[in-house]
């Protein structure tokens, strides 16, 4: 997920739109309508294509040694999936749809050929790789340094930031993940995620709808950021 951005609202939405338009114009692509649970590719499958969501949400999943699913990545409209297959020629995870959406499949060879003719495509590809590396670093830092409540608050702030970057509302969000999946992504148990959400609700930085457990209101992202800064700093100096 992308962190909350300081850029003007809509800037990233325009960039995403421009990139998608270039892909439509210059790269042969296949469009898939997908539903929750549909698999784009599986770990170990031969790498041939990259995937770009035009709508919907997606997760990267690996299997742990004891057979449990571990969520290692989350993707929004305009993100790129499949980079982990480039180096070894095999995908390194399963990519799974979290809800109904549309994804574009791009042959990697065709993309490279088009990029030679359209340098802007290569720039977009490199930028996407850079953003993914940054996200991975941020997640590792959060897992290593932030206490549970702050980790969940940071996750929600980043989710809201990703929605804002795409021109979507952030005051009320519906997560396409279960709390167990959120916990898997953040290195927490389902129970720890639920307790953290309750404490954030009690601190008045979010409101959790107990009837529809995936619906969360964020009245002020600034208040959520303040909670993260206060409690993250307090944990760091202990």
Secondary structure, 3 states (H helix, E strand, C coil): CCCCCCCCCCHHHHHHHHHHHHHHHHCCEEEEEECCCCEEECCCCECCEEEEEEECCEEEEEECCCCCEEEEEEECCCCEECHHHCCCCECCCEEEECCCEEEEEEEHHHHHHHHHHCHHHHHHHHHHHHHHHHHHHHHHHHHHHCCHHHHHHHHHHHHHHHHHHCCCCCCEEECCCCHHHHHHHHCCCHHHHHHHHHHHHHCCCCEECCCCCCEEECCCHHHHHHHHHHHHHHHHHC
